[in-house]
Amino acid sequence: MVSNYPASQKLWKVVQERDNFYYEIKLAGVVIDRIRVDEPAKSYLKKEGLL
């Protein structure tokens, strides 16, 4: 299968809504899923300076 999306296109990002963080997954500019970031992942992302 050949993709029309460049390999460098970012398909996910971390977003904050109220007191929770979510991985927001996009395809062709449309949000297709949101997954809540759990505490261990949140600690790691904060340690790496990504939040």
C-alpha positions in Angstrom: 0.0 0.0 0.0 1.3 3.4 -0.9 0.6 6.4 1.3 -0.1 9.9 0.0 1.3 11.4 3.3 4.9 12.4 3.6 6.9 10.4 6.1 7.7 13.6 8.0 4.0 14.4 8.6 3.3 14.4 12.3 0.2 12.1 12.9 -0.2 12.6 16.6 0.3 15.2 19.3 -0.3 15.7 23.0 -3.2 18.0 23.9 -4.5 19.2 27.2 -8.1 19.3 28.1 -9.0 20.5 31.6 -6.8 18.5 33.9 -6.0 15.6 31.6 -3.6 15.1 28.7 -4.4 13.1 25.6 -2.6 11.7 22.5 -4.6 13.1 19.6 -4.2 11.0 16.5 -4.9 12.7 13.1 -5.2 11.3 9.6 -5.7 13.6 6.6 -6.3 16.5 9.1 -9.2 14.7 10.8 -8.9 13.5 14.5 -9.6 9.8 14.4 -8.8 8.9 18.0 -7.9 10.4 21.4 -6.1 8.3 24.0 -5.7 9.5 27.6 -2.0 9.8 28.8 -1.5 7.7 31.9 0.6 8.8 34.9 3.8 7.0 34.0 3.7 8.4 30.5 2.9 11.9 31.8 5.9 11.8 34.2 8.2 10.8 31.3 6.9 13.5 29.0 7.3 16.1 31.7 10.9 14.9 32.4 11.7 15.1 28.7 10.2 18.6 28.6 7.5 17.7 26.1 4.6 19.0 28.3 
